């Protein structure tokens, strides 16, 4: 088995089951846990969901979607080693300075086990209902990443200032702050998203792409990183592949340049709906079949 890192995706799991699941994943040798970000479920949406074949959301309105940052704080309190990733935080819906305070505190409380995945959000209603602008979401995301970099550069609390088109502040310190720079991973499959990851990210996150499509996307990402002069900078390529069902498939992804696999093991084991015991069994079974091999 290739030397991949393994991330347990726990989206849509009942919130109360997450602490036990996190402890089990850590005990079984998983490297990280990822949590999605969904602020709310609008009854009516005016755009198609980009990650399903029919453009429909594939979860019920009352499906548990706990705030990822609050949840990570709770899960970090009952674990010691396993890392936590947000996949992905809808960055332009949030004020970046207030977010910087949250993630800086969370990075310290987790023992710097936090990696922040960021994306744009596809849903017009999320922008309209939160009073943010969808038209400028790309430019504001770029600036927000720069704000997070300035406030969480490593080596603890540091003076920072930022003067951009959308965000502007004079010298300030946010404390506490991590001793290492906060890793920021960028999600998305479009050309602008890949360029943003290549230019600004410490890694890239895919979302449910067919495994057969991933080598071409990873190759394009490598081209863009070379154009940005960042080909030699450490970079995580995090894939959530569709259509992989054996070790050879994971080895092929590693050969294509993937460094991390993010997946939901009970769905990998063909459990469309899983209860608590099924999830725990799948976490252990996948670890035995793949992670510890």
Secondary structure, DSSP 8 states (H G I E B T S, - for coil): ----EEEEE-TTS-GGGHHHHHHHHHHHT--EEEE-------SS-SS--TTSTTS---S-TT-----HHHHHHHHHTT-SS-EEEEEEEEGGGS-HHHHHHHHHHHHHHTTS-EEEEEE----HHHHHHHT--STTHHHHHHHHHHHHHHH--SSSS--EEEE-SS-EEEEE--SS--SS--EEEEE-SSHHHHHHHHHH-SEEE--S-BHHHHHHHHHHHHHHHHHTT-TTS--EEEE--BS--SHHHHHHHHHHT--EEEE-HHHHTT-SS--HHHHHHHHHHHIIIIIT-
